[in-house]
Amino acid sequence: MDLVAGNDQRELTTMATTKSRLSLGFSRRQLLIWISFLLLSGLAVIAITFYASYAQKQLDADYIAFSSEIVRAQHDGEALRQSSLNLLDHPQPLHQRQLLQALWMIHSRQMTIEQYLQRSKLTAHDTQHILEEFTHLDSLLQQADAIAPDVLEDTSQLSSLHDLTEDIDNSLAYIYSELHTLMIRGATEQQHIMSVMTQIIIALGILVLVVILGLLVAIEKILGQQHELEHLSITDELTGLENRRAAMNRAKHILTLAKRSGDSVSLAIIDIDHFKRINDRYGHPFGDQVIKQLALQLKTMARESDVLARIGGEEFCLLMPNTNPDGASELCERLLGSIRAIIITHEENSVPLTVSIGVTTTHHQDDYDFDVLYAHADAALYRAKAGGRDQLESFVPSTRG
C-alpha cells in the first residue's frame, strides 16, 4: 500500500475519531455545566452569608451607638445638677462656665438623640410621649439659657436656676429611660425581622439554586439528546458503523484533500453473496446477525484512516485514503480470505459466508468525486457477482466507457 505520512494523513486520522471526539465534547459540556452550578451555588452561599453577617453587624452597631449616646446623655443631667449646686454654694465664674457648658452639651446631645430617633424607624405612637417631654425640656432649657448668663450679676436668680436644673435633670432622666426601653424593644423587633428576612433570603436562594439545578439538568438532557441525535444521524443502528450519509460527508473531505495533494484514493464496495437466500432460509434475525458479524470482521481489518460504512441492506463500502490500486487489491484480497474463515452457525448447522468486492482507484481529476468512484466500484462489483461471486474485481481506466 502507498501509505503517506504528513499533514493530510494526520487530518484524515483525526476524521476517523469523529465519534469519540463528539463523546469527549459532550463530557466536557457536562463538566462545564456542573462546574457552573457549583460556582453559582458557592456564590449564592457567600452572598447570603455576607448579607446576614453585614446586616447583623449594622444592627448591632446602631444598637451599641444609640446605647452609648443615652448613657452619656444621662451623665449630662448629673453634670448640670452638680454645676448648679456648685454655683449656688459658690457663685463664681468657674462654676457659671461649667453650668453653661453643661447646658450646651445637653442641647448638642438632644440633636444627636433626635437623629437616632429618626433612624430608629420607631412609630409616632411609640415616641409621642417622648417628643412631648422633649418640648417641655426645650421650655426648661430656654428658661435656663435666659437666666444662666447673668446669674452672677443677679444672685437672687440662683435658687430659681437651681430649681430649673433639677427639673431639667428629671426631664432628661425620664426621656432617656423611656428611650432606652423603646430602643431595646425596637432592637429586639428588628433582630426578629432580620432573622425572618435572612431565613426568607436563604429559602429564596435555595429555591433559585434548585431552579438553576433544574435548568442545568434540562440543558444536560437536551445536550445529551442532541449528542444522541448527532450520533444516530451518522451511525448505522444495526452495526454501529457509519451510515451512507456520514460516509459521503467524510469522503467529500478526503477526496478534496487528496485531489489537492495528488494522493490516490481507493473505494471498495463489499456485498454479501446470496444474502436474500440466507434471509429466506434462516429468517431476518439471523440475517441481521450475519450483517453484524461481517461488520465486526471488516472493522478489525480496516485501517484507522479508512472510512468503513454500511450503505445498504447487505452492502458496505470501504474508502481507503492514500492507497493505490495494488494496495487496495491487497487489502481486499485479505478481506475475502478473512471473511471465508468466519464460521456462522444456525441450529448447529454451519452457514458459509462469502462476499463479492468491487474496487476502484482515482486516476483522473474527475475521479475525485464519491459518486464517480461509487459508480466505478459498483460496476466492478457487478462483474464480480456475474463472474461467480466470492471474488474481487477492480475497475481499470481501460474499461471506462
C-alpha positions as CSV (number, residue, x, y, z in Angstrom):
1,M,0.0,0.0,0.0
2,D,1.0,3.5,-0.6
3,L,0.8,4.9,3.0
4,V,1.8,8.6,3.0
5,A,2.7,10.4,6.3
6,G,2.1,14.1,6.5
7,N,-0.5,16.8,7.4
8,D,-3.2,15.3,5.2
9,Q,-2.7,11.9,6.8
10,R,-3.0,13.4,10.3
11,E,-6.1,15.2,9.3
12,L,-7.7,12.0,7.9
13,T,-6.8,10.2,11.1
14,T,-8.5,12.9,13.1
15,M,-11.6,12.5,11.0
16,A,-11.6,8.8,11.8
17,T,-12.1,9.7,15.5
18,T,-15.1,12.0,15.0
19,K,-17.4,10.0,17.1
20,S,-15.1,9.7,20.0
21,R,-14.5,13.5,19.9
22,L,-18.2,14.1,19.9
23,S,-18.4,12.0,23.1
24,L,-15.5,13.8,24.6
25,G,-17.1,17.1,23.7
26,F,-20.3,16.1,25.4
27,S,-18.4,15.1,28.5
28,R,-16.7,18.5,28.6
29,R,-20.1,20.2,28.3
30,Q,-21.4,18.1,31.2
31,L,-18.3,19.1,33.2
32,L,-18.8,22.8,32.4
33,I,-22.4,22.6,33.3
34,W,-21.7,21.1,36.8
35,I,-18.8,23.4,37.4
36,S,-21.1,26.4,36.6
37,F,-23.7,25.1,39.0
38,L,-21.1,24.6,41.8
39,L,-19.8,28.1,41.2
40,L,-23.3,29.6,41.3
41,S,-24.0,27.6,44.5
42,G,-20.8,28.9,46.1
43,L,-21.6,32.5,45.1
44,A,-25.1,32.2,46.5
45,V,-23.9,30.8,49.8
46,I,-21.2,33.5,50.1
47,A,-23.7,36.3,49.2
48,I,-26.3,35.1,51.7
49,T,-23.7,34.7,54.4
50,F,-22.3,38.1,53.7
51,Y,-25.8,39.7,53.8
52,A,-26.7,38.1,57.1
53,S,-23.3,39.0,58.7
54,Y,-23.3,42.5,57.4
55,A,-26.9,43.2,58.3
56,Q,-26.4,41.9,61.8
57,K,-23.2,43.9,62.3
58,Q,-25.1,47.1,61.1
59,L,-27.9,46.4,63.5
60,D,-25.5,45.7,66.4
61,A,-23.5,48.9,65.6
62,D,-26.7,51.1,65.7
63,Y,-27.7,49.5,68.9
64,I,-24.3,50.0,70.6
65,A,-24.0,53.6,69.3
66,F,-27.5,54.5,70.5
67,S,-26.9,52.9,73.9
68,S,-23.7,54.7,74.3
69,E,-25.3,58.0,73.5
70,I,-28.1,57.5,76.0
71,V,-25.6,56.6,78.7
72,R,-23.6,59.8,78.0
73,A,-26.8,61.9,77.9
74,Q,-27.7,60.6,81.4
75,H,-24.4,61.9,82.7
76,D,-25.2,65.4,81.2
77,G,-28.1,65.8,83.6
78,E,-26.0,64.9,86.6
79,A,-23.3,67.3,85.4
80,L,-25.8,70.1,85.1
81,R,-27.3,69.4,88.6
82,Q,-23.8,69.4,90.1
83,S,-22.6,72.6,88.4
84,S,-25.9,74.3,89.6
85,L,-25.2,73.2,93.2
86,N,-21.6,74.4,93.0
87,L,-22.8,77.7,91.6
88,L,-25.5,78.0,94.3
89,D,-22.9,77.4,97.1
90,H,-20.1,79.3,95.5
91,P,-21.2,81.9,92.9
92,Q,-18.1,82.1,90.9
93,P,-17.4,82.5,87.1
94,L,-15.8,79.0,87.0
95,H,-19.0,77.3,88.2
96,Q,-21.0,79.5,85.9
97,R,-18.9,78.4,82.9
98,Q,-19.4,74.7,83.9
99,L,-23.1,75.2,84.1
100,L,-23.2,77.0,80.7
101,Q,-21.1,74.2,79.2
102,A,-23.4,71.6,80.7
103,L,-26.4,73.4,79.1
104,W,-24.7,73.5,75.7
105,M,-23.8,69.8,76.0
106,I,-27.5,69.0,76.7
107,H,-28.6,71.0,73.6
108,S,-26.0,69.2,71.4
109,R,-26.9,65.8,72.8
110,Q,-30.6,66.4,72.2
111,M,-29.9,67.0,68.5
112,T,-28.0,63.7,68.3
113,I,-30.7,61.8,70.1
114,E,-33.3,63.2,67.7
115,Q,-31.2,62.0,64.7
116,Y,-31.0,58.5,66.2
117,L,-34.8,58.6,66.8
118,Q,-35.3,59.3,63.1
119,R,-33.0,56.4,62.1
120,S,-34.6,54.0,64.5
121,K,-37.9,54.0,62.5
122,L,-39.9,54.0,65.7
123,T,-43.6,54.8,65.1
124,A,-45.1,58.2,66.1
125,H,-47.3,56.3,68.6
126,D,-44.2,54.9,70.3
127,T,-42.4,58.3,70.6
128,Q,-45.3,60.7,71.1
129,H,-44.8,60.9,74.9
130,I,-41.1,61.3,74.5
131,L,-41.5,64.1,72.0
132,E,-43.9,65.9,74.3
133,E,-41.3,65.6,77.1
134,F,-38.7,67.0,74.7
135,T,-41.0,70.0,74.1
136,H,-41.2,70.5,77.9
137,L,-37.4,70.1,78.1
138,D,-36.9,72.7,75.5
139,S,-39.0,75.2,77.5
140,L,-37.0,74.5,80.6
141,L,-33.7,74.8,78.7
142,Q,-34.8,78.2,77.2
143,Q,-35.6,79.5,80.7
144,A,-32.2,78.2,82.0
145,D,-30.4,79.8,79.0
146,A,-32.1,83.1,79.8
147,I,-31.0,83.1,83.4
148,A,-27.6,81.4,83.4
149,P,-25.5,84.1,81.6
150,D,-26.5,86.9,84.0
151,V,-26.9,84.9,87.2
152,L,-23.7,86.3,88.8
153,E,-25.0,89.8,88.4
154,D,-28.3,88.9,89.9
155,T,-27.7,86.2,92.5
156,S,-31.3,86.2,93.5
157,Q,-31.9,84.0,90.4
158,L,-29.6,81.3,91.7
159,S,-32.3,79.5,93.5
160,S,-34.7,79.6,90.5
161,L,-31.8,78.4,88.3
162,H,-31.1,75.5,90.6
163,D,-34.8,74.5,90.6
164,L,-34.7,74.6,86.7
165,T,-31.7,72.4,86.6
166,E,-33.4,69.8,88.8
167,D,-36.4,69.9,86.6
168,I,-34.1,69.6,83.5
169,D,-32.3,66.6,85.1
170,N,-35.6,64.9,85.9
171,S,-36.9,65.5,82.4
172,L,-33.7,64.1,80.9
173,A,-33.9,61.1,83.2
174,Y,-37.5,60.4,82.1
175,I,-36.7,60.9,78.4
176,Y,-33.6,58.6,78.4
177,S,-35.2,56.0,80.5
178,E,-38.1,55.8,78.0
179,L,-35.8,55.9,75.1
180,H,-33.7,53.1,76.5
181,T,-36.8,50.9,76.8
182,L,-38.0,51.7,73.3
183,M,-34.6,51.1,71.9
184,I,-34.3,47.7,73.4
185,R,-37.8,46.8,72.2
186,G,-37.1,48.2,68.7
187,A,-33.7,46.4,68.5
188,T,-35.4,43.1,69.5
189,E,-38.1,43.6,66.9
190,Q,-35.5,44.5,64.2
191,Q,-33.4,41.4,65.1
192,H,-36.5,39.3,64.8
193,I,-37.4,40.8,61.5
194,M,-33.8,40.5,60.3
195,S,-33.8,36.8,61.4
196,V,-37.0,36.2,59.4
197,M,-35.7,38.1,56.4
198,T,-32.5,36.1,56.5
199,Q,-34.5,32.9,56.5
200,I,-36.6,34.1,53.6
201,I,-33.5,35.1,51.7
202,I,-31.9,31.7,52.4
203,A,-35.1,30.0,51.3
204,L,-35.2,32.1,48.1
205,G,-31.5,31.4,47.5
206,I,-32.2,27.7,47.8
207,L,-35.2,28.0,45.5
208,V,-33.1,29.8,42.9
209,L,-30.4,27.2,43.2
210,V,-33.0,24.4,42.8
211,V,-34.4,26.2,39.7
212,I,-30.8,26.7,38.3
213,L,-30.1,23.0,39.0
214,G,-33.3,22.0,37.2
215,L,-32.4,24.2,34.2
216,L,-28.9,22.7,34.1
217,V,-30.3,19.2,34.3
218,A,-32.7,20.1,31.5
219,I,-29.8,21.6,29.5
220,E,-27.7,18.5,30.1
221,K,-30.6,16.3,28.9
222,I,-31.1,18.4,25.8
223,L,-27.4,18.3,25.1
224,G,-27.5,14.5,25.6
225,Q,-30.4,14.1,23.2
226,Q,-28.6,16.4,20.8
227,H,-25.5,14.3,21.1
228,E,-27.5,11.1,20.6
229,L,-29.3,12.5,17.6
230,E,-25.9,13.6,16.1
231,H,-24.6,10.1,16.8
232,L,-27.7,8.4,15.3
233,S,-27.6,10.7,12.2
234,I,-24.2,9.4,11.3
235,T,-24.4,5.8,12.6
236,D,-25.9,2.6,11.3
237,E,-28.1,1.3,14.1
238,L,-27.6,-2.4,13.4
239,T,-23.8,-2.5,13.0
240,G,-22.6,0.7,14.8
241,L,-20.7,1.6,11.6
242,E,-21.1,4.9,9.9
243,N,-24.1,5.2,7.6
244,R,-24.2,6.3,4.0
245,R,-24.7,9.9,4.9
246,A,-21.6,10.0,7.2
247,A,-19.5,8.1,4.7
248,M,-20.4,10.6,1.9
249,N,-19.6,13.6,4.1
250,R,-16.2,12.2,5.1
251,A,-15.5,11.0,1.6
252,K,-16.1,14.5,0.2
253,H,-13.5,15.9,2.6
254,I,-11.0,13.1,2.0
255,L,-11.3,13.4,-1.8
256,T,-10.9,17.2,-1.6
257,L,-7.6,16.8,0.3
258,A,-6.4,14.0,-2.0
259,K,-7.2,16.0,-5.1
260,R,-5.2,18.9,-3.8
261,S,-2.2,16.8,-2.9
262,G,-2.4,14.3,-5.8
263,D,-2.7,11.3,-3.5
264,S,-4.6,8.2,-4.7
265,V,-7.9,7.2,-3.0
266,S,-9.5,3.8,-3.4
267,L,-13.1,2.7,-2.8
268,A,-14.3,-0.9,-2.3
269,I,-17.9,-2.0,-2.3
270,I,-18.5,-5.2,-0.4
271,D,-21.7,-7.2,-0.9
272,I,-22.8,-10.4,0.9
273,D,-23.3,-13.2,-1.5
274,H,-26.8,-14.8,-1.7
275,F,-28.0,-12.7,1.3
276,K,-31.6,-13.0,0.2
277,R,-31.3,-16.7,0.3
278,I,-29.9,-16.5,3.8
279,N,-32.8,-14.4,4.9
280,D,-35.4,-16.6,3.3
281,R,-33.9,-19.8,4.7
282,Y,-32.9,-18.8,8.2
283,G,-35.0,-15.7,8.9
284,H,-34.3,-12.0,9.1
285,P,-33.0,-12.0,12.7
286,F,-30.3,-14.5,11.6
287,G,-29.6,-12.3,8.6
288,D,-29.1,-9.3,11.0
289,Q,-26.6,-11.5,12.9
290,V,-24.7,-12.2,9.7
291,I,-24.5,-8.5,8.9
292,K,-23.2,-7.7,12.4
293,Q,-20.6,-10.4,12.2
294,L,-19.4,-9.2,8.8
295,A,-19.3,-5.6,10.1
296,L,-17.2,-6.7,13.1
297,Q,-14.7,-8.5,10.8
298,L,-14.5,-5.6,8.5
299,K,-13.7,-3.3,11.4
300,T,-10.8,-5.5,12.5
301,M,-9.3,-5.4,9.0
302,A,-9.8,-1.7,8.2
303,R,-7.1,0.8,8.9
304,E,-7.7,3.7,11.3
305,S,-7.7,6.2,8.5
306,D,-10.1,4.2,6.3
307,V,-13.8,5.0,6.2
308,L,-15.9,1.9,6.7
309,A,-19.7,2.3,6.4
310,R,-22.8,0.3,5.8
311,I,-24.5,1.9,2.8
312,G,-27.3,-0.5,2.1
313,G,-29.0,-3.7,3.3
314,E,-26.1,-6.1,2.9
315,E,-23.7,-3.6,1.2
316,F,-20.7,-2.0,2.8
317,C,-18.1,0.4,1.4
318,L,-14.5,0.9,2.4
319,L,-12.9,4.2,1.4
320,M,-9.1,4.0,1.6
321,P,-7.2,7.3,1.5
322,N,-3.6,7.3,0.3
323,T,-4.0,3.9,-1.3
324,N,-3.0,2.9,-4.9
325,P,-4.6,0.1,-6.9
326,D,-2.1,-2.5,-5.7
327,G,-2.6,-1.6,-2.1
328,A,-6.4,-1.6,-2.4
329,S,-6.4,-5.0,-4.1
330,E,-4.0,-6.5,-1.5
331,L,-6.3,-5.3,1.4
332,C,-9.5,-6.5,-0.4
333,E,-7.9,-10.0,-1.0
334,R,-7.2,-10.2,2.7
335,L,-10.7,-9.2,3.4
336,L,-12.0,-12.1,1.2
337,G,-9.9,-14.6,3.0
338,S,-10.8,-13.5,6.5
339,I,-14.5,-13.5,5.6
340,R,-14.3,-17.0,4.2
341,A,-12.8,-18.1,7.5
342,I,-15.8,-16.8,9.5
343,I,-17.8,-19.7,11.0
344,I,-21.5,-18.8,11.4
345,T,-23.8,-21.5,12.8
346,H,-27.6,-21.8,12.9
347,E,-29.1,-24.5,15.0
348,E,-25.8,-26.4,14.9
349,N,-25.5,-26.0,11.1
350,S,-22.6,-24.1,9.6
351,V,-23.6,-21.3,7.3
352,P,-21.0,-20.3,4.7
353,L,-20.4,-16.6,4.3
354,T,-18.7,-15.1,1.3
355,V,-18.7,-11.6,-0.2
356,S,-18.1,-10.1,-3.6
357,I,-16.0,-6.9,-3.8
358,G,-15.7,-4.2,-6.5
359,V,-12.8,-1.8,-6.1
360,T,-11.6,1.3,-7.9
361,T,-8.9,3.9,-7.5
362,T,-8.7,7.6,-8.6
363,H,-6.7,8.0,-11.8
364,H,-8.0,11.3,-13.2
365,Q,-9.1,14.6,-11.8
366,D,-12.8,13.7,-12.4
367,D,-12.4,10.6,-10.3
368,Y,-12.1,12.7,-7.0
369,D,-15.9,12.5,-6.6
370,F,-17.7,10.0,-4.4
371,D,-20.5,9.4,-6.9
372,V,-18.0,8.7,-9.7
373,L,-15.9,6.4,-7.5
374,Y,-19.1,4.6,-6.4
375,A,-20.3,4.1,-9.9
376,H,-16.9,2.6,-10.9
377,A,-16.7,0.3,-7.9
378,D,-20.3,-0.8,-8.4
379,A,-19.6,-1.7,-12.0
380,A,-16.6,-3.8,-10.8
381,L,-18.9,-5.4,-8.1
382,Y,-21.4,-6.3,-10.8
383,R,-18.7,-8.2,-12.7
384,A,-17.6,-10.0,-9.5
385,K,-21.2,-11.1,-9.0
386,A,-21.6,-12.1,-12.6
387,G,-18.2,-14.0,-12.5
388,G,-19.3,-16.4,-9.8
389,R,-19.2,-14.3,-6.6
390,D,-16.7,-14.7,-3.7
391,Q,-14.1,-12.7,-5.6
392,L,-12.6,-9.3,-6.2
393,E,-12.9,-7.3,-9.4
394,S,-11.1,-4.0,-10.0
395,F,-12.2,-1.1,-12.2
396,V,-9.5,0.0,-14.5
397,P,-9.4,3.0,-16.8
398,S,-9.3,0.9,-19.9
399,T,-12.8,-0.3,-19.2
400,R,-14.3,3.2,-18.9
401,G,-17.0,3.7,-21.4
